[in-house]
Amino acid sequence: MKTNVTLKLDANLLREARILAAEEDTSISALLAARLEQIVNERKAYHRARGRALARLREGMDLQWTPPRSRDEIHER
């Protein structure tokens, strides 16, 4: 289902948008809809990636680190 939206644009911007849409053989409406969809999808992808990164940080990573031996152990005679 599609819904109409009313925009107030500067006259020069509207003129340039009409030219751009004509060059791409599409309408201003389709041009704006495609760009808005792209913005929304990028934002969703960012939030998903951020969520995965934060989950990995919470899990932590096993670096198989062992504490260094003490000075006495190293120099034991």
GROMACS elastic network, one bead per residue, 0.5 to 0.9 nm:
[ bonds ]
;  ai    aj funct       b0    kb
    9    12     6  0.82663   500
    9    13     6  0.64657   500
    9    14     6  0.61093   500
   10    13     6  0.51945   500
   10    14     6  0.62068   500
   10    15     6  0.86805   500
   11    14     6  0.51001   500
   11    15     6  0.62022   500
   11    16     6  0.87083   500
   12    15     6  0.50550   500
   12    16     6  0.62480   500
   12    17     6  0.85549   500
   13    16     6  0.51238   500
   13    17     6  0.60448   500
   13    18     6  0.85870   500
   14    18     6  0.61373   500
   14    19     6  0.86480   500
   14    28     6  0.88766   500
   15    18     6  0.51844   500
   15    19     6  0.63861   500
   15    20     6  0.87233   500
   16    19     6  0.50750   500
   16    20     6  0.61432   500
   16    21     6  0.85761   500
   17    20     6  0.50050   500
   17    21     6  0.60157   500
   17    22     6  0.84556   500
   17    28     6  0.65185   500
   17    31     6  0.86911   500
   18    21     6  0.51327   500
   18    22     6  0.60793   500
   18    23     6  0.85613   500
   18    27     6  0.76726   500
   18    28     6  0.63264   500
   19    22     6  0.51101   500
   19    23     6  0.61369   500
   19    24     6  0.86470   500
   20    23     6  0.50947   500
   20    24     6  0.62759   500
   20    25     6  0.85301   500
   20    26     6  0.86737   500
   20    28     6  0.82305   500
   20    31     6  0.87194   500
   21    24     6  0.51139   500
   21    25     6  0.59801   500
   21    26     6  0.50980   500
   21    27     6  0.53581   500
   21    28     6  0.55350   500
   21    29     6  0.88574   500
   21    30     6  0.84263   500
   21    31     6  0.65271   500
   22    26     6  0.60054   500
   22    27     6  0.70871   500
   22    28     6  0.84850   500
   23    26     6  0.77926   500
   24    27     6  0.84675   500
   24    31     6  0.86694   500
   26    29     6  0.82825   500
   26    30     6  0.64223   500
   26    31     6  0.67690   500
   27    30     6  0.51783   500
   27    31     6  0.61046   500
   27    32     6  0.85817   500
   28    32     6  0.60595   500
   28    33     6  0.84083   500
   29    32     6  0.52616   500
   29    33     6  0.60040   500
   29    34     6  0.85543   500
   30    34     6  0.60279   500
   30    35     6  0.85466   500
   31    34     6  0.53560   500
   31    35     6  0.63376   500
   31    36     6  0.86993   500
   32    35     6  0.51207   500
   32    36     6  0.60182   500
   32    37     6  0.84503   500
   33    36     6  0.51650   500
   33    37     6  0.60666   500
   33    38     6  0.85662   500
   34    37     6  0.51235   500
   34    38     6  0.62086   500
   34    39     6  0.87458   500
   35    38     6  0.50004   500
   35    39     6  0.62452   500
   35    40     6  0.86877   500
   36    39     6  0.50481   500
   36    40     6  0.61854   500
   36    41     6  0.85639   500
   37    40     6  0.51494   500
   37    41     6  0.60825   500
   37    42     6  0.85337   500
   38    41     6  0.51620   500
   38    42     6  0.60767   500
   38    43     6  0.85530   500
   39    42     6  0.52089   500
   39    43     6  0.61971   500
   39    44     6  0.86810   500
   40    43     6  0.51316   500
   40    44     6  0.62000   500
   40    45     6  0.86304   500
   41    44     6  0.50771   500
   41    45     6  0.61002   500
   41    46     6  0.85326   500
   42    45     6  0.50777   500
   42    46     6  0.61050   500
   42    47     6  0.86728   500
   43    46     6  0.50496   500
   43    47     6  0.62603   500
   43    48     6  0.86658   500
   44    47     6  0.51688   500
   44    48     6  0.62001   500
   44    49     6  0.86150   500
   45    48     6  0.51141   500
   45    49     6  0.61109   500
   45    50     6  0.84693   500
   46    49     6  0.51462   500
   46    50     6  0.59948   500
   46    51     6  0.85068   500
   47    51     6  0.60431   500
   47    52     6  0.86097   500
   48    51     6  0.50969   500
   48    52     6  0.62807   500
   48    53     6  0.86637   500
   49    52     6  0.51086   500
   49    53     6  0.61390   500
   49    54     6  0.86017   500
   50    53     6  0.50592   500
   50    54     6  0.61056   500
   50    55     6  0.85057   500
   51    54     6  0.51831   500
   51    55     6  0.61132   500
   51    56     6  0.86708   500
   52    55     6  0.50686   500
   52    56     6  0.62653   500
   52    57     6  0.86968   500
   53    56     6  0.51362   500
   53    57     6  0.62894   500
   53    58     6  0.87277   500
   54    58     6  0.61903   500
   54    59     6  0.86132   500
   55    58     6  0.50690   500
   55    59     6  0.61862   500
   55    60     6  0.85600   500
   56    59     6  0.50370   500
   56    60     6  0.60236   500
   56    61     6  0.77822   500
   57    60     6  0.50915   500
   57    61     6  0.78344   500
   61    64     6  0.88558   500
   62    65     6  0.77698   500
   66    69     6  0.88307   500
   67    70     6  0.88585   500
   68    71     6  0.89217   500
   69    72     6  0.81073   500
   69    73     6  0.61367   500
   69    74     6  0.65169   500
   70    73     6  0.52553   500
   70    74     6  0.63790   500
   70    75     6  0.87626   500
   71    74     6  0.51615   500
   71    75     6  0.62055   500
   71    76     6  0.83632   500
   72    75     6  0.52504   500
   72    76     6  0.57053   500
   73    76     6  0.50850   500
   73    77     6  0.88340   500
   74    77     6  0.89049   500
